[in-house]
């Protein structure tokens, strides 16, 4: 590495950018495991190398004695599993959360006996067979599926692809969560098929939805809304722009015998919420969980505007004394900024608010301080006075 680099790497950050590198071993091939040294030749760590990416090395270990081989990944997966078991995330969990588990750009979700993998950097993509072997050894799974249909792979020179990494199986499965059941489509669902990160947050609505009229927007397959019906809401309406998500959400309501309380419709939430607030509609609880509005710093303003807009519209639909349940999964919108956006929305809506609860993603997605992209989910409940 160059002589003068930011203290970021010494402080534990695993990424080494191209402009931090002084000299490269000319023998190193893209995807190889390389050793990294400071300018005065002290060992920093080992990681995967990709000269085509802006992040030229992603560190896997800072231990000189570690041999990066099949056994290494088997051991790492076992450690990940031990952590999840300790915290009670057993049946379904994010088994590997990339950088936060010391395996940059690797995601593995466990849905009971099925596993979904994403290898989003060339260096980890090469170890896919070793990862599959380790999963087979540790879990004896019924199936393993690859969801590498993710655009970010192209920055690494990798193709977008999906398919079986085990013998083929029926990718439409059912999972249990908080006493409810949900259809999950591992092949065609969004991301890995299901959003495990909101599991504990879905439970957090238990008391506020009792006897309530609830509106949910950006529902995907209806998890929050079905929880609301289960926890005693009088009626629940959910909206999503994706027709297939809405169909699946209605099937999920029926799967839990809640189809008389909970129904889903296809709609653009931005338009409908605006229209309904003009008409003076009111709900006891409004829930919002939009997709990430941006992935790059250049368009951060667009994300801020989007969050302000949708939360303003949501708040206007809440009866005095009711609740707004609102999430943001945009990495670049940090918790402080998110609160500021909500405060501005409240000001424009001319509503007073108070914070009821503010938390992050479930603990099977641990947060590394100083590694911003590991703290990505903001989940906020406010009372709208
Ligand atoms: N709450 C869900 C996750 C929501 S993901 C859960 O816990 O599983 C975000 C959802 O927003 C996606 O399903 C996407 O289809 C939907 N979406 C995106 N833009 C939208 C819009 N303008 N109006 C309504 N839904 C939208």
Boltz pocket constraint, residues with backbone or C-beta under 6 A from the ligand:
constraints:
  - pocket:
      binder: B
      contacts: [[A, 190], [A, 194], [A, 195], [A, 198], [A, 217], [A, 218], [A, 219], [A, 220], [A, 221], [A, 222], [A, 223], [A, 224], [A, 239], [A, 240], [A, 241], [A, 242], [A, 245], [A, 267], [A, 268], [A, 269], [A, 270], [A, 289], [A, 290], [A, 291]]
      max_distance: 6.0
